[in-house]
Amino acid sequence: MTTFQIPAAQFRSITSPVGESRVGLFYAHVPAVPADELWKWRDVNPREVKEGNQVYKGILRTLTTEPARFHERNRGITIVADDLRYDEKTKQVVISFQDPALHGVVDGGHTLHAIMQTQQDPPENGWPAYVWFKVLTGLDAGQIAEIAGGLNTSQQVDLRSLENLNGHFDELRQTLAGQPYANQIAYKMNEDKPIDVREILYYLAVFNCSEYNELKHPVSLFGRKEGIVRTFAEQAKSPDAANSFSILITRAPEILRLRDLIEKRALDKPIGRFKAGKDTRIRSESNKGNNLPFLAEDVNGKIPLGWIMPMLAGFRANVQWNTPKGTFTWIVPIDELLNSCFESLLVAIKEIHEQENSRPEYVGRSSIAWRICYNTVASAIKDWRLAQK
């Protein structure tokens, strides 16, 4: 149990008209806010603070140049607490936290950070700044993410952040925990890390054999990361432990490694003349030192996703799916299969790229590209099986 005391001349407590929750409301003098201590209780907030955005700069500007207006222009800090009371004698609001997953600063992280920064070098000649506090108690644990999503509206909270708050990424975190890139994954907004969890879900989703087969390919997923997260969220709410993402996550390290192996192998070939984007080529100066996090290597060049995704998805042909239930196994050892068919995959992708006006994003949206890559891998598997006889 962690307890905070915040001085407040006035305090109001309002009981919810429905349910057992309660709301405490008060203004606090900014210099008296225990900002450093409250800052440690932000796990319930769905996003990280982004100091460079205009919202944050506006908060900091008002706090330092017009502090007497701060309580009018800022919507304050919202807290979810285990317990809340007001000591009439000392004029102190007493707030108690118990579980970091349930209690803490659910909204107003940018405000709290600005206060914390300004407290280190407060304005001279007094500081007439006050901040509005709203403290919620008696909430159901399952409502925290919904409340956080509803409150964080000045900058729309993405679904990824709410799924993280709901704990739906825990299974993926555990699977990737031993990987060298585990701490480089951003699971929520404004988290300054190089790997977006939505990209990981995208790489996994193209192997979903519950949804795709030799006739139906995941072309529609290209460029639709938020839609993939939405599907993930729907499955995460299901009591069925054998949903497709649960199966896919078991092979996440191998799928991610395969993704980077495809890019590395492609860069071993003379492909520098091909475009990687509207204004860059694969070996443009800006693409030098490109990091492949799932291999922990830097490479000279960058292969566009429009090339990578159809080739990666082609290896879905190598999956034995849900047999036995809840499992995913490779038919052919993945490195051996990659060696046998990569040249053919790359030739096919380059030909389609040239047919599609040299625009890699058109390759990623080409059903022909996805079908040819799948068939190329399937053909290599047949050859492998014949060689085993």
SULRAJO-V878178 format. One line per field, one symbol per residue. phi: phi as a letter, one per 40 degrees, with the letter a starting at -180 (. if undefined). psi: psi as a letter, one per 30 degrees, with the letter a starting at -180 (. if undefined). burial: + if it has 9 or more other C-alpha atoms within 8 Angstrom, else -. A space follows every 50 residues. Layout:
phi = ???
psi = ???
burial = ???
This chain:
phi = .bbbbbcacbabbbcccbgbcabbbabbcddccccdccdcbbccccaccb ccccccccccccccbbccbccccbcgbbbbbcaaabccccfbcbbbbbbc cbbiccagccccccccccccacccggacbbbcbbbbbgccdccdcccccc ccbcbdcccdccccccgccdccdcccdccccdcccccacgccbcbcdccc ccccccccccbbacbbbcdcccgbcccccccdcccccccccccccccccc bddcccccdcccccccccbcbccccbacbbbdbcdcccgccbccbfbbbc hacccccccccccdccccbcbfbcdgbabccbdccccdccbcdcccdccc ccdcccffbcccccbccccccccccccdccccccccccc
psi = kkkkkkkkelkkkkkkfkagllkkklkkkeffkieeeeffigffkfllkj ffleeeeeeeeeeefheffefefkfakkkklelklkjeefhkkjkkkejf ffkajfkgeeeeeeeeeeffilklhlihklkkkkkklgkkeffeeeeeee eifejkkleeeeeeefgfgeeeeeegefkfgeggkjflkgkikfkkfeee eeeeefgjffelafeklheffkgheeeeeeeeeeeffkfjfgleeeeeef geeeeeeeeeeeeeeeffligffkkfaeglleglefgkgkkjfffhkkli lkklffeeeeeeffgffgkjkhjlkgljlkekkeeeeeeffeeeeeeeee eeeefhhhjefeefgjfeeeeeeeeeeeeeeeeeeeff.
burial = ---+-+++--+----+----++++++++++----+--++-+++++++++- -----++-++++++-++++++--+-+++++++-+-++---++++++++-+ -+++++++++++++++-+--------+-+++++++++-+----+++-++- -+----+-+++++++--++-+++-++----++--+++++-+----+++++ +++++++++--+++--+++-++--++-+++-++-+-------++++++++ +++-++++++++++-++----+--+++---++++--++-+-+-+-+--++ ++++++++++++++++++++-+---+++-+-+----+---++--++-++- -++--+-+++++++++--++++++++++-++--+-----
